[in-house]
Amino acid sequence: MSSHDENVVTHNPFEGKNGASMRNQAIDAGVGFGVSFAFFAIMFIIAIIVDVAA
């Protein structure tokens, strides 16, 4: 049996003390989706207001 394990994550010295984030990526993706959705929804609402006012 070989002692080499391919799944071992080695420390990258260029990343600093806490390089890789251990947070749940689904939360970050959900926040990104929500922020982008809110941005485009606000742009749409502003366009509707400008269209009605004109």
mmCIF entry with sequence, helices, sheets and N, C-alpha, C, O atoms, coordinates in Angstrom:
data_MODEL
# 
_entry.id   MODEL 
# 
_entity.id                         1 
_entity.type                       polymer 
_entity.pdbx_number_of_molecules   1 
# 
_entity_poly.entity_id                      1 
_entity_poly.type                           'polypeptide(L)' 
_entity_poly.nstd_linkage                   no 
_entity_poly.nstd_monomer                   no 
_entity_poly.pdbx_seq_one_letter_code       MSSHDENVVTHNPFEGKNGASMRNQAIDAGVGFGVSFAFFAIMFIIAIIVDVAA 
_entity_poly.pdbx_seq_one_letter_code_can   MSSHDENVVTHNPFEGKNGASMRNQAIDAGVGFGVSFAFFAIMFIIAIIVDVAA 
_entity_poly.pdbx_strand_id                 A 
# 
loop_
_entity_poly_seq.entity_id 
_entity_poly_seq.num 
_entity_poly_seq.mon_id 
_entity_poly_seq.hetero 
1 1  MET n 
1 2  SER n 
1 3  SER n 
1 4  HIS n 
1 5  ASP n 
1 6  GLU n 
1 7  ASN n 
1 8  VAL n 
1 9  VAL n 
1 10 THR n 
1 11 HIS n 
1 12 ASN n 
1 13 PRO n 
1 14 PHE n 
1 15 GLU n 
1 16 GLY n 
1 17 LYS n 
1 18 ASN n 
1 19 GLY n 
1 20 ALA n 
1 21 SER n 
1 22 MET n 
1 23 ARG n 
1 24 ASN n 
1 25 GLN n 
1 26 ALA n 
1 27 ILE n 
1 28 ASP n 
1 29 ALA n 
1 30 GLY n 
1 31 VAL n 
1 32 GLY n 
1 33 PHE n 
1 34 GLY n 
1 35 VAL n 
1 36 SER n 
1 37 PHE n 
1 38 ALA n 
1 39 PHE n 
1 40 PHE n 
1 41 ALA n 
1 42 ILE n 
1 43 MET n 
1 44 PHE n 
1 45 ILE n 
1 46 ILE n 
1 47 ALA n 
1 48 ILE n 
1 49 ILE n 
1 50 VAL n 
1 51 ASP n 
1 52 VAL n 
1 53 ALA n 
1 54 ALA n 
# 
_struct_asym.id          A 
_struct_asym.entity_id   1 
# 
loop_
_struct_conf.conf_type_id 
_struct_conf.id 
_struct_conf.pdbx_PDB_helix_id 
_struct_conf.beg_label_comp_id 
_struct_conf.beg_label_asym_id 
_struct_conf.beg_label_seq_id 
_struct_conf.pdbx_beg_PDB_ins_code 
_struct_conf.end_label_comp_id 
_struct_conf.end_label_asym_id 
_struct_conf.end_label_seq_id 
_struct_conf.pdbx_end_PDB_ins_code 
_struct_conf.beg_auth_comp_id 
_struct_conf.beg_auth_asym_id 
_struct_conf.beg_auth_seq_id 
_struct_conf.end_auth_comp_id 
_struct_conf.end_auth_asym_id 
_struct_conf.end_auth_seq_id 
_struct_conf.pdbx_PDB_helix_class 
_struct_conf.details 
_struct_conf.pdbx_PDB_helix_length 
HELX_P HELX_P1 AA1 PRO A 13 ? GLU A 15 ? PRO A 13 GLU A 15 5 ? 3  
HELX_P HELX_P2 AA2 GLN A 25 ? ALA A 53 ? GLN A 25 ALA A 53 1 ? 29 
# 
_struct_conf_type.id          HELX_P 
_struct_conf_type.criteria    ? 
_struct_conf_type.reference   ? 
# 
loop_
_atom_site.group_PDB 
_atom_site.id 
_atom_site.type_symbol 
_atom_site.label_atom_id 
_atom_site.label_alt_id 
_atom_site.label_comp_id 
_atom_site.label_asym_id 
_atom_site.label_entity_id 
_atom_site.label_seq_id 
_atom_site.pdbx_PDB_ins_code 
_atom_site.Cartn_x 
_atom_site.Cartn_y 
_atom_site.Cartn_z 
_atom_site.occupancy 
_atom_site.B_iso_or_equiv 
_atom_site.pdbx_formal_charge 
_atom_site.auth_seq_id 
_atom_site.auth_comp_id 
_atom_site.auth_asym_id 
_atom_site.auth_atom_id 
_atom_site.pdbx_PDB_model_num 
ATOM 1   N N  . MET A 1 1  ? 0.834   -1.172 0.000   1.00 0.00 ? 1  MET A N  1 
ATOM 2   C CA . MET A 1 1  ? 0.000   0.000  0.000   1.00 0.00 ? 1  MET A CA 1 
ATOM 3   C C  . MET A 1 1  ? 0.881   1.238  0.000   1.00 0.00 ? 1  MET A C  1 
ATOM 4   O O  . MET A 1 1  ? 1.859   1.306  0.743   1.00 0.00 ? 1  MET A O  1 
ATOM 5   N N  . SER A 1 2  ? 0.544   2.202  -0.816  1.00 0.00 ? 2  SER A N  1 
ATOM 6   C CA . SER A 1 2  ? 1.374   3.407  -0.845  1.00 0.00 ? 2  SER A CA 1 
ATOM 7   C C  . SER A 1 2  ? 0.899   4.387  0.220   1.00 0.00 ? 2  SER A C  1 
ATOM 8   O O  . SER A 1 2  ? -0.277  4.410  0.586   1.00 0.00 ? 2  SER A O  1 
ATOM 9   N N  . SER A 1 3  ? 1.819   5.179  0.700   1.00 0.00 ? 3  SER A N  1 
ATOM 10  C CA . SER A 1 3  ? 1.468   6.154  1.741   1.00 0.00 ? 3  SER A CA 1 
ATOM 11  C C  . SER A 1 3  ? 0.999   7.471  1.145   1.00 0.00 ? 3  SER A C  1 
ATOM 12  O O  . SER A 1 3  ? 0.651   8.393  1.883   1.00 0.00 ? 3  SER A O  1 
ATOM 13  N N  . HIS A 1 4  ? 0.986   7.574  -0.185  1.00 0.00 ? 4  HIS A N  1 
ATOM 14  C CA . HIS A 1 4  ? 0.569   8.816  -0.843  1.00 0.00 ? 4  HIS A CA 1 
ATOM 15  C C  . HIS A 1 4  ? -0.953  8.855  -0.951  1.00 0.00 ? 4  HIS A C  1 
ATOM 16  O O  . HIS A 1 4  ? -1.579  7.936  -1.480  1.00 0.00 ? 4  HIS A O  1 
ATOM 17  N N  . ASP A 1 5  ? -1.529  9.939  -0.439  1.00 0.00 ? 5  ASP A N  1 
ATOM 18  C CA . ASP A 1 5  ? -2.983  10.098 -0.507  1.00 0.00 ? 5  ASP A CA 1 
ATOM 19  C C  . ASP A 1 5  ? -3.274  11.315 -1.369  1.00 0.00 ? 5  ASP A C  1 
ATOM 20  O O  . ASP A 1 5  ? -2.838  12.420 -1.046  1.00 0.00 ? 5  ASP A O  1 
ATOM 21  N N  . GLU A 1 6  ? -4.007  11.128 -2.465  1.00 0.00 ? 6  GLU A N  1 
ATOM 22  C CA . GLU A 1 6  ? -4.259  12.221 -3.402  1.00 0.00 ? 6  GLU A CA 1 
ATOM 23  C C  . GLU A 1 6  ? -5.238  13.254 -2.866  1.00 0.00 ? 6  GLU A C  1 
ATOM 24  O O  . GLU A 1 6  ? -5.282  14.379 -3.363  1.00 0.00 ? 6  GLU A O  1 
ATOM 25  N N  . ASN A 1 7  ? -6.020  12.890 -1.864  1.00 0.00 ? 7  ASN A N  1 
ATOM 26  C CA . ASN A 1 7  ? -7.060  13.779 -1.370  1.00 0.00 ? 7  ASN A CA 1 
ATOM 27  C C  . ASN A 1 7  ? -6.604  14.695 -0.241  1.00 0.00 ? 7  ASN A C  1 
ATOM 28  O O  . ASN A 1 7  ? -7.415  15.439 0.311   1.00 0.00 ? 7  ASN A O  1 
ATOM 29  N N  . VAL A 1 8  ? -5.349  14.654 0.106   1.00 0.00 ? 8  VAL A N  1 
ATOM 30  C CA . VAL A 1 8  ? -4.846  15.492 1.182   1.00 0.00 ? 8  VAL A CA 1 
ATOM 31  C C  . VAL A 1 8  ? -4.651  16.904 0.651   1.00 0.00 ? 8  VAL A C  1 
ATOM 32  O O  . VAL A 1 8  ? -4.005  17.104 -0.378  1.00 0.00 ? 8  VAL A O  1 
ATOM 33  N N  . VAL A 1 9  ? -5.215  17.891 1.361   1.00 0.00 ? 9  VAL A N  1 
ATOM 34  C CA . VAL A 1 9  ? -5.069  19.290 0.967   1.00 0.00 ? 9  VAL A CA 1 
ATOM 35  C C  . VAL A 1 9  ? -3.845  19.843 1.687   1.00 0.00 ? 9  VAL A C  1 
ATOM 36  O O  . VAL A 1 9  ? -3.804  19.895 2.916   1.00 0.00 ? 9  VAL A O  1 
ATOM 37  N N  . THR A 1 10 ? -2.861  20.250 0.913   1.00 0.00 ? 10 THR A N  1 
ATOM 38  C CA . THR A 1 10 ? -1.654  20.791 1.519   1.00 0.00 ? 10 THR A CA 1 
ATOM 39  C C  . THR A 1 10 ? -1.802  22.295 1.705   1.00 0.00 ? 10 THR A C  1 
ATOM 40  O O  . THR A 1 10 ? -2.597  22.946 1.027   1.00 0.00 ? 10 THR A O  1 
ATOM 41  N N  . HIS A 1 11 ? -1.035  22.824 2.622   1.00 0.00 ? 11 HIS A N  1 
ATOM 42  C CA . HIS A 1 11 ? -1.093  24.259 2.921   1.00 0.00 ? 11 HIS A CA 1 
ATOM 43  C C  . HIS A 1 11 ? -0.312  25.026 1.867   1.00 0.00 ? 11 HIS A C  1 
ATOM 44  O O  . HIS A 1 11 ? 0.840   24.703 1.580   1.00 0.00 ? 11 HIS A O  1 
ATOM 45  N N  . ASN A 1 12 ? -0.939  26.037 1.297   1.00 0.00 ? 12 ASN A N  1 
ATOM 46  C CA . ASN A 1 12 ? -0.262  26.909 0.341   1.00 0.00 ? 12 ASN A CA 1 
ATOM 47  C C  . ASN A 1 12 ? 0.340   28.075 1.115   1.00 0.00 ? 12 ASN A C  1 
ATOM 48  O O  . ASN A 1 12 ? -0.406  28.823 1.747   1.00 0.00 ? 12 ASN A O  1 
ATOM 49  N N  . PRO A 1 13 ? 1.644   28.258 1.092   1.00 0.00 ? 13 PRO A N  1 
ATOM 50  C CA . PRO A 1 13 ? 2.249   29.331 1.889   1.00 0.00 ? 13 PRO A CA 1 
ATOM 51  C C  . PRO A 1 13 ? 1.879   30.730 1.407   1.00 0.00 ? 13 PRO A C  1 
ATOM 52  O O  . PRO A 1 13 ? 2.050   31.698 2.148   1.00 0.00 ? 13 PRO A O  1 
ATOM 53  N N  . PHE A 1 14 ? 1.384   30.855 0.203   1.00 0.00 ? 14 PHE A N  1 
ATOM 54  C CA . PHE A 1 14 ? 1.021   32.173 -0.329  1.00 0.00 ? 14 PHE A CA 1 
ATOM 55  C C  . PHE A 1 14 ? -0.373  32.613 0.110   1.00 0.00 ? 14 PHE A C  1 
ATOM 56  O O  . PHE A 1 14 ? -0.737  33.771 -0.094  1.00 0.00 ? 14 PHE A O  1 
ATOM 57  N N  . GLU A 1 15 ? -1.161  31.721 0.706   1.00 0.00 ? 15 GLU A N  1 
ATOM 58  C CA . GLU A 1 15 ? -2.515  32.063 1.109   1.00 0.00 ? 15 GLU A CA 1 
ATOM 59  C C  . GLU A 1 15 ? -2.590  32.690 2.494   1.00 0.00 ? 15 GLU A C  1 
ATOM 60  O O  . GLU A 1 15 ? -3.637  33.217 2.871   1.00 0.00 ? 15 GLU A O  1 
ATOM 61  N N  . GLY A 1 16 ? -1.529  32.646 3.243   1.00 0.00 ? 16 GLY A N  1 
ATOM 62  C CA . GLY A 1 16 ? -1.570  33.196 4.588   1.00 0.00 ? 16 GLY A CA 1 
ATOM 63  C C  . GLY A 1 16 ? -2.066  32.167 5.585   1.00 0.00 ? 16 GLY A C  1 
ATOM 64  O O  . GLY A 1 16 ? -2.115  30.972 5.292   1.00 0.00 ? 16 GLY A O  1 
ATOM 65  N N  . LYS A 1 17 ? -2.436  32.647 6.778   1.00 0.00 ? 17 LYS A N  1 
ATOM 66  C CA . LYS A 1 17 ? -2.810  31.727 7.857   1.00 0.00 ? 17 LYS A CA 1 
ATOM 67  C C  . LYS A 1 17 ? -4.131  31.024 7.579   1.00 0.00 ? 17 LYS A C  1 
ATOM 68  O O  . LYS A 1 17 ? -4.231  29.812 7.773   1.00 0.00 ? 17 LYS A O  1 
ATOM 69  N N  . ASN A 1 18 ? -5.148  31.755 7.129   1.00 0.00 ? 18 ASN A N  1 
ATOM 70  C CA . ASN A 1 18 ? -6.461  31.169 6.872   1.00 0.00 ? 18 ASN A CA 1 
ATOM 71  C C  . ASN A 1 18 ? -6.828  31.439 5.421   1.00 0.00 ? 18 ASN A C  1 
ATOM 72  O O  . ASN A 1 18 ? -7.674  32.289 5.146   1.00 0.00 ? 18 ASN A O  1 
ATOM 73  N N  . GLY A 1 19 ? -6.201  30.723 4.488   1.00 0.00 ? 19 GLY A N  1 
ATOM 74  C CA . GLY A 1 19 ? -6.354  31.018 3.072   1.00 0.00 ? 19 GLY A CA 1 
ATOM 75  C C  . GLY A 1 19 ? -7.684  30.596 2.494   1.00 0.00 ? 19 GLY A C  1 
ATOM 76  O O  . GLY A 1 19 ? -8.425  31.435 1.981   1.00 0.00 ? 19 GLY A O  1 
ATOM 77  N N  . ALA A 1 20 ? -8.002  29.331 2.563   1.00 0.00 ? 20 ALA A N  1 
ATOM 78  C CA . ALA A 1 20 ? -9.229  28.836 1.950   1.00 0.00 ? 20 ALA A CA 1 
ATOM 79  C C  . ALA A 1 20 ? -10.397 29.064 2.890   1.00 0.00 ? 20 ALA A C  1 
ATOM 80  O O  . ALA A 1 20 ? -10.332 28.728 4.073   1.00 0.00 ? 20 ALA A O  1 
ATOM 81  N N  . SER A 1 21 ? -11.463 29.634 2.357   1.00 0.00 ? 21 SER A N  1 
ATOM 82  C CA . SER A 1 21 ? -12.646 29.883 3.171   1.00 0.00 ? 21 SER A CA 1 
ATOM 83  C C  . SER A 1 21 ? -13.386 28.573 3.390   1.00 0.00 ? 21 SER A C  1 
ATOM 84  O O  . SER A 1 21 ? -13.603 27.811 2.448   1.00 0.00 ? 21 SER A O  1 
ATOM 85  N N  . MET A 1 22 ? -13.771 28.313 4.623   1.00 0.00 ? 22 MET A N  1 
ATOM 86  C CA . MET A 1 22 ? -14.499 27.094 4.953   1.00 0.00 ? 22 MET A CA 1 
ATOM 87  C C  . MET A 1 22 ? -16.001 27.350 5.078   1.00 0.00 ? 22 MET A C  1 
ATOM 88  O O  . MET A 1 22 ? -16.732 26.497 5.583   1.00 0.00 ? 22 MET A O  1 
ATOM 89  N N  . ARG A 1 23 ? -16.471 28.518 4.623   1.00 0.00 ? 23 ARG A N  1 
ATOM 90  C CA . ARG A 1 23 ? -17.898 28.823 4.693   1.00 0.00 ? 23 ARG A CA 1 
ATOM 91  C C  . ARG A 1 23 ? -18.666 28.011 3.665   1.00 0.00 ? 23 ARG A C  1 
ATOM 92  O O  . ARG A 1 23 ? -18.094 27.500 2.703   1.00 0.00 ? 23 ARG A O  1 
ATOM 93  N N  . ASN A 1 24 ? -19.957 27.900 3.879   1.00 0.00 ? 24 ASN A N  1 
ATOM 94  C CA . ASN A 1 24 ? -20.816 27.188 2.951   1.00 0.00 ? 24 ASN A CA 1 
ATOM 95  C C  . ASN A 1 24 ? -20.978 28.040 1.695   1.00 0.00 ? 24 ASN A C  1 
ATOM 96  O O  . ASN A 1 24 ? -21.413 29.189 1.769   1.00 0.00 ? 24 ASN A O  1 
ATOM 97  N N  . GLN A 1 25 ? -20.628 27.478 0.552   1.00 0.00 ? 25 GLN A N  1 
ATOM 98  C CA . GLN A 1 25 ? -20.680 28.242 -0.687  1.00 0.00 ? 25 GLN A CA 1 
ATOM 99  C C  . GLN A 1 25 ? -22.096 28.485 -1.164  1.00 0.00 ? 25 GLN A C  1 
ATOM 100 O O  . GLN A 1 25 ? -22.333 29.414 -1.937  1.00 0.00 ? 25 GLN A O  1 
ATOM 101 N N  . ALA A 1 26 ? -23.044 27.671 -0.722  1.00 0.00 ? 26 ALA A N  1 
ATOM 102 C CA . ALA A 1 26 ? -24.438 27.881 -1.112  1.00 0.00 ? 26 ALA A CA 1 
ATOM 103 C C  . ALA A 1 26 ? -24.961 29.191 -0.527  1.00 0.00 ? 26 ALA A C  1 
ATOM 104 O O  . ALA A 1 26 ? -25.764 29.873 -1.163  1.00 0.00 ? 26 ALA A O  1 
ATOM 105 N N  . ILE A 1 27 ? -24.517 29.547 0.670   1.00 0.00 ? 27 ILE A N  1 
ATOM 106 C CA . ILE A 1 27 ? -24.940 30.811 1.273   1.00 0.00 ? 27 ILE A CA 1 
ATOM 107 C C  . ILE A 1 27 ? -24.398 31.977 0.463   1.00 0.00 ? 27 ILE A C  1 
ATOM 108 O O  . ILE A 1 27 ? -25.126 32.928 0.178   1.00 0.00 ? 27 ILE A O  1 
ATOM 109 N N  . ASP A 1 28 ? -23.123 31.912 0.088   1.00 0.00 ? 28 ASP A N  1 
ATOM 110 C CA . ASP A 1 28 ? -22.524 32.975 -0.716  1.00 0.00 ? 28 ASP A CA 1 
ATOM 111 C C  . ASP A 1 28 ? -23.200 33.088 -2.082  1.00 0.00 ? 28 ASP A C  1 
ATOM 112 O O  . ASP A 1 28 ? -23.417 34.193 -2.581  1.00 0.00 ? 28 ASP A O  1 
ATOM 113 N N  . ALA A 1 29 ? -23.529 31.957 -2.678  1.00 0.00 ? 29 ALA A N  1 
ATOM 114 C CA . ALA A 1 29 ? -24.210 31.978 -3.974  1.00 0.00 ? 29 ALA A CA 1 
ATOM 115 C C  . ALA A 1 29 ? -25.605 32.580 -3.841  1.00 0.00 ? 29 ALA A C  1 
ATOM 116 O O  . ALA A 1 29 ? -26.045 33.339 -4.705  1.00 0.00 ? 29 ALA A O  1 
ATOM 117 N N  . GLY A 1 30 ? -26.294 32.243 -2.764  1.00 0.00 ? 30 GLY A N  1 
ATOM 118 C CA . GLY A 1 30 ? -27.628 32.805 -2.530  1.00 0.00 ? 30 GLY A CA 1 
ATOM 119 C C  . GLY A 1 30 ? -27.590 34.303 -2.319  1.00 0.00 ? 30 GLY A C  1 
ATOM 120 O O  . GLY A 1 30 ? -28.451 35.027 -2.818  1.00 0.00 ? 30 GLY A O  1 
ATOM 121 N N  . VAL A 1 31 ? -26.587 34.775 -1.575  1.00 0.00 ? 31 VAL A N  1 
ATOM 122 C CA . VAL A 1 31 ? -26.446 36.215 -1.359  1.00 0.00 ? 31 VAL A CA 1 
ATOM 123 C C  . VAL A 1 31 ? -26.137 36.910 -2.681  1.00 0.00 ? 31 VAL A C  1 
ATOM 124 O O  . VAL A 1 31 ? -26.699 37.966 -2.973  1.00 0.00 ? 31 VAL A O  1 
ATOM 125 N N  . GLY A 1 32 ? -25.256 36.332 -3.475  1.00 0.00 ? 32 GLY A N  1 
ATOM 126 C CA . GLY A 1 32 ? -24.935 36.923 -4.780  1.00 0.00 ? 32 GLY A CA 1 
ATOM 127 C C  . GLY A 1 32 ? -26.150 36.978 -5.694  1.00 0.00 ? 32 GLY A C  1 
ATOM 128 O O  . GLY A 1 32 ? -26.366 37.973 -6.386  1.00 0.00 ? 32 GLY A O  1 
ATOM 129 N N  . PHE A 1 33 ? -26.948 35.906 -5.698  1.00 0.00 ? 33 PHE A N  1 
ATOM 130 C CA . PHE A 1 33 ? -28.162 35.894 -6.505  1.00 0.00 ? 33 PHE A CA 1 
ATOM 131 C C  . PHE A 1 33 ? -29.132 36.956 -6.018  1.00 0.00 ? 33 PHE A C  1 
ATOM 132 O O  . PHE A 1 33 ? -29.729 37.672 -6.823  1.00 0.00 ? 33 PHE A O  1 
ATOM 133 N N  . GLY A 1 34 ? -29.292 37.061 -4.701  1.00 0.00 ? 34 GLY A N  1 
ATOM 134 C CA . GLY A 1 34 ? -30.229 38.043 -4.143  1.00 0.00 ? 34 GLY A CA 1 
ATOM 135 C C  . GLY A 1 34 ? -29.826 39.473 -4.449  1.00 0.00 ? 34 GLY A C  1 
ATOM 136 O O  . GLY A 1 34 ? -30.669 40.302 -4.790  1.00 0.00 ? 34 GLY A O  1 
ATOM 137 N N  . VAL A 1 35 ? -28.534 39.763 -4.327  1.00 0.00 ? 35 VAL A N  1 
ATOM 138 C CA . VAL A 1 35 ? -28.060 41.120 -4.599  1.00 0.00 ? 35 VAL A CA 1 
ATOM 139 C C  . VAL A 1 35 ? -28.240 41.466 -6.073  1.00 0.00 ? 35 VAL A C  1 
ATOM 140 O O  . VAL A 1 35 ? -28.699 42.561 -6.399  1.00 0.00 ? 35 VAL A O  1 
ATOM 141 N N  . SER A 1 36 ? -27.884 40.548 -6.965  1.00 0.00 ? 36 SER A N  1 
ATOM 142 C CA . SER A 1 36 ? -28.039 40.842 -8.390  1.00 0.00 ? 36 SER A CA 1 
ATOM 143 C C  . SER A 1 36 ? -29.517 40.944 -8.771  1.00 0.00 ? 36 SER A C  1 
ATOM 144 O O  . SER A 1 36 ? -29.885 41.792 -9.584  1.00 0.00 ? 36 SER A O  1 
ATOM 145 N N  . PHE A 1 37 ? -30.368 40.092 -8.193  1.00 0.00 ? 37 PHE A N  1 
ATOM 146 C CA . PHE A 1 37 ? -31.800 40.171 -8.470  1.00 0.00 ? 37 PHE A CA 1 
ATOM 147 C C  . PHE A 1 37 ? -32.367 41.504 -7.988  1.00 0.00 ? 37 PHE A C  1 
ATOM 148 O O  . PHE A 1 37 ? -33.160 42.135 -8.688  1.00 0.00 ? 37 PHE A O  1 
ATOM 149 N N  . ALA A 1 38 ? -31.958 41.932 -6.789  1.00 0.00 ? 38 ALA A N  1 
ATOM 150 C CA . ALA A 1 38 ? -32.444 43.206 -6.251  1.00 0.00 ? 38 ALA A CA 1 
ATOM 151 C C  . ALA A 1 38 ? -31.985 44.368 -7.124  1.00 0.00 ? 38 ALA A C  1 
ATOM 152 O O  . ALA A 1 38 ? -32.751 45.302 -7.360  1.00 0.00 ? 38 ALA A O  1 
ATOM 153 N N  . PHE A 1 39 ? -30.747 44.322 -7.605  1.00 0.00 ? 39 PHE A N  1 
ATOM 154 C CA . PHE A 1 39 ? -30.238 45.387 -8.470  1.00 0.00 ? 39 PHE A CA 1 
ATOM 155 C C  . PHE A 1 39 ? -31.079 45.513 -9.735  1.00 0.00 ? 39 PHE A C  1 
ATOM 156 O O  . PHE A 1 39 ? -31.505 46.612 -10.089 1.00 0.00 ? 39 PHE A O  1 
ATOM 157 N N  . PHE A 1 40 ? -31.322 44.394 -10.420 1.00 0.00 ? 40 PHE A N  1 
ATOM 158 C CA . PHE A 1 40 ? -32.091 44.451 -11.662 1.00 0.00 ? 40 PHE A CA 1 
ATOM 159 C C  . PHE A 1 40 ? -33.555 44.776 -11.399 1.00 0.00 ? 40 PHE A C  1 
ATOM 160 O O  . PHE A 1 40 ? -34.196 45.418 -12.231 1.00 0.00 ? 40 PHE A O  1 
ATOM 161 N N  . ALA A 1 41 ? -34.098 44.350 -10.265 1.00 0.00 ? 41 ALA A N  1 
ATOM 162 C CA . ALA A 1 41 ? -35.477 44.697 -9.931  1.00 0.00 ? 41 ALA A CA 1 
ATOM 163 C C  . ALA A 1 41 ? -35.605 46.207 -9.692  1.00 0.00 ? 41 ALA A C  1 
ATOM 164 O O  . ALA A 1 41 ? -36.579 46.826 -10.122 1.00 0.00 ? 41 ALA A O  1 
ATOM 165 N N  . ILE A 1 42 ? -34.625 46.789 -9.009  1.00 0.00 ? 42 ILE A N  1 
ATOM 166 C CA . ILE A 1 42 ? -34.648 48.244 -8.778  1.00 0.00 ? 42 ILE A CA 1 
ATOM 167 C C  . ILE A 1 42 ? -34.506 48.993 -10.101 1.00 0.00 ? 42 ILE A C  1 
ATOM 168 O O  . ILE A 1 42 ? -35.180 49.999 -10.322 1.00 0.00 ? 42 ILE A O  1 
ATOM 169 N N  . MET A 1 43 ? -33.634 48.504 -10.978 1.00 0.00 ? 43 MET A N  1 
ATOM 170 C CA . MET A 1 43 ? -33.495 49.151 -12.294 1.00 0.00 ? 43 MET A CA 1 
ATOM 171 C C  . MET A 1 43 ? -34.809 49.065 -13.080 1.00 0.00 ? 43 MET A C  1 
ATOM 172 O O  . MET A 1 43 ? -35.192 50.021 -13.755 1.00 0.00 ? 43 MET A O  1 
ATOM 173 N N  . PHE A 1 44 ? -35.497 47.925 -12.993 1.00 0.00 ? 44 PHE A N  1 
ATOM 174 C CA . PHE A 1 44 ? -36.769 47.758 -13.682 1.00 0.00 ? 44 PHE A CA 1 
ATOM 175 C C  . PHE A 1 44 ? -37.818 48.695 -13.103 1.00 0.00 ? 44 PHE A C  1 
ATOM 176 O O  . PHE A 1 44 ? -38.582 49.303 -13.853 1.00 0.00 ? 44 PHE A O  1 
ATOM 177 N N  . ILE A 1 45 ? -37.865 48.819 -11.795 1.00 0.00 ? 45 ILE A N  1 
ATOM 178 C CA . ILE A 1 45 ? -38.846 49.704 -11.155 1.00 0.00 ? 45 ILE A CA 1 
ATOM 179 C C  . ILE A 1 45 ? -38.582 51.156 -11.529 1.00 0.00 ? 45 ILE A C  1 
ATOM 180 O O  . ILE A 1 45 ? -39.518 51.911 -11.791 1.00 0.00 ? 45 ILE A O  1 
ATOM 181 N N  . ILE A 1 46 ? -37.315 51.548 -11.554 1.00 0.00 ? 46 ILE A N  1 
ATOM 182 C CA . ILE A 1 46 ? -36.978 52.921 -11.962 1.00 0.00 ? 46 ILE A CA 1 
ATOM 183 C C  . ILE A 1 46 ? -37.394 53.163 -13.407 1.00 0.00 ? 46 ILE A C  1 
ATOM 184 O O  . ILE A 1 46 ? -37.908 54.233 -13.735 1.00 0.00 ? 46 ILE A O  1 
ATOM 185 N N  . ALA A 1 47 ? -37.174 52.172 -14.275 1.00 0.00 ? 47 ALA A N  1 
ATOM 186 C CA . ALA A 1 47 ? -37.571 52.325 -15.683 1.00 0.00 ? 47 ALA A CA 1 
ATOM 187 C C  . ALA A 1 47 ? -39.089 52.443 -15.809 1.00 0.00 ? 47 ALA A C  1 
ATOM 188 O O  . ALA A 1 47 ? -39.572 53.226 -16.628 1.00 0.00 ? 47 ALA A O  1 
ATOM 189 N N  . ILE A 1 48 ? -39.843 51.693 -15.027 1.00 0.00 ? 48 ILE A N  1 
ATOM 190 C CA . ILE A 1 48 ? -41.301 51.782 -15.057 1.00 0.00 ? 48 ILE A CA 1 
ATOM 191 C C  . ILE A 1 48 ? -41.751 53.164 -14.592 1.00 0.00 ? 48 ILE A C  1 
ATOM 192 O O  . ILE A 1 48 ? -42.650 53.760 -15.186 1.00 0.00 ? 48 ILE A O  1 
ATOM 193 N N  . ILE A 1 49 ? -41.123 53.673 -13.526 1.00 0.00 ? 49 ILE A N  1 
ATOM 194 C CA . ILE A 1 49 ? -41.488 55.002 -13.007 1.00 0.00 ? 49 ILE A CA 1 
ATOM 195 C C  . ILE A 1 49 ? -41.199 56.088 -14.045 1.00 0.00 ? 49 ILE A C  1 
ATOM 196 O O  . ILE A 1 49 ? -42.000 57.003 -14.231 1.00 0.00 ? 49 ILE A O  1 
ATOM 197 N N  . VAL A 1 50 ? -40.053 55.983 -14.717 1.00 0.00 ? 50 VAL A N  1 
ATOM 198 C CA . VAL A 1 50 ? -39.705 56.962 -15.747 1.00 0.00 ? 50 VAL A CA 1 
ATOM 199 C C  . VAL A 1 50 ? -40.672 56.844 -16.917 1.00 0.00 ? 50 VAL A C  1 
ATOM 200 O O  . VAL A 1 50 ? -41.071 57.861 -17.485 1.00 0.00 ? 50 VAL A O  1 
ATOM 201 N N  . ASP A 1 51 ? -41.058 55.627 -17.289 1.00 0.00 ? 51 ASP A N  1 
ATOM 202 C CA . ASP A 1 51 ? -41.984 55.442 -18.403 1.00 0.00 ? 51 ASP A CA 1 
ATOM 203 C C  . ASP A 1 51 ? -43.369 56.001 -18.067 1.00 0.00 ? 51 ASP A C  1 
ATOM 204 O O  . ASP A 1 51 ? -44.008 56.603 -18.930 1.00 0.00 ? 51 ASP A O  1 
ATOM 205 N N  . VAL A 1 52 ? -43.832 55.821 -16.870 1.00 0.00 ? 52 VAL A N  1 
ATOM 206 C CA . VAL A 1 52 ? -45.145 56.334 -16.469 1.00 0.00 ? 52 VAL A CA 1 
ATOM 207 C C  . VAL A 1 52 ? -45.116 57.845 -16.364 1.00 0.00 ? 52 VAL A C  1 
ATOM 208 O O  . VAL A 1 52 ? -46.083 58.516 -16.726 1.00 0.00 ? 52 VAL A O  1 
ATOM 209 N N  . ALA A 1 53 ? -44.004 58.387 -15.867 1.00 0.00 ? 53 ALA A N  1 
ATOM 210 C CA . ALA A 1 53 ? -43.915 59.837 -15.684 1.00 0.00 ? 53 ALA A CA 1 
ATOM 211 C C  . ALA A 1 53 ? -43.760 60.563 -17.018 1.00 0.00 ? 53 ALA A C  1 
ATOM 212 O O  . ALA A 1 53 ? -44.113 61.738 -17.118 1.00 0.00 ? 53 ALA A O  1 
ATOM 213 N N  . ALA A 1 54 ? -43.247 59.897 -18.033 1.00 0.00 ? 54 ALA A N  1 
ATOM 214 C CA . ALA A 1 54 ? -43.012 60.574 -19.313 1.00 0.00 ? 54 ALA A CA 1 
ATOM 215 C C  . ALA A 1 54 ? -44.255 60.640 -20.170 1.00 0.00 ? 54 ALA A C  1 
ATOM 216 O O  . ALA A 1 54 ? -44.214 61.181 -21.276 1.00 0.00 ? 54 ALA A O  1 
# 
